[in-house]
Amino acid sequence: MIVKVIGWEIYNGAAHVCQVYSFTPPYGVIYYAHSSDDFLNYLSTHFFVGQYD
């Protein structure tokens, strides 16, 4: 089951607001809500800190 998360993601030492579809909390696949649509293809497993919906 995929859990949708909106919150903070730690990336390169900085916190960013992002949208996450997490498979193994608190780690998951990051979809950057603040980026262009073509960048949504970028997948990552950066550490995520946020609230689960």
ChimeraX attribute file (.defattr): number of C-alpha atoms within 10 A of each C-alpha:
attribute: neighborCount
match mode: 1-to-1
recipient: residues
	/A:1	7
	/A:2	11
	/A:3	13
	/A:4	14
	/A:5	21
	/A:6	16
	/A:7	16
	/A:8	18
	/A:9	22
	/A:10	14
	/A:11	13
	/A:12	8
	/A:13	7
	/A:14	8
	/A:15	13
	/A:16	16
	/A:17	14
	/A:18	19
	/A:19	18
	/A:20	24
	/A:21	17
	/A:22	20
	/A:23	13
	/A:24	12
	/A:25	14
	/A:26	15
	/A:27	17
	/A:28	21
	/A:29	20
	/A:30	22
	/A:31	19
	/A:32	19
	/A:33	15
	/A:34	12
	/A:35	10
	/A:36	9
	/A:37	11
	/A:38	7
	/A:39	12
	/A:40	13
	/A:41	11
	/A:42	11
	/A:43	12
	/A:44	12
	/A:45	13
	/A:46	15
	/A:47	15
	/A:48	23
	/A:49	16
	/A:50	14
	/A:51	11
	/A:52	13
	/A:53	8
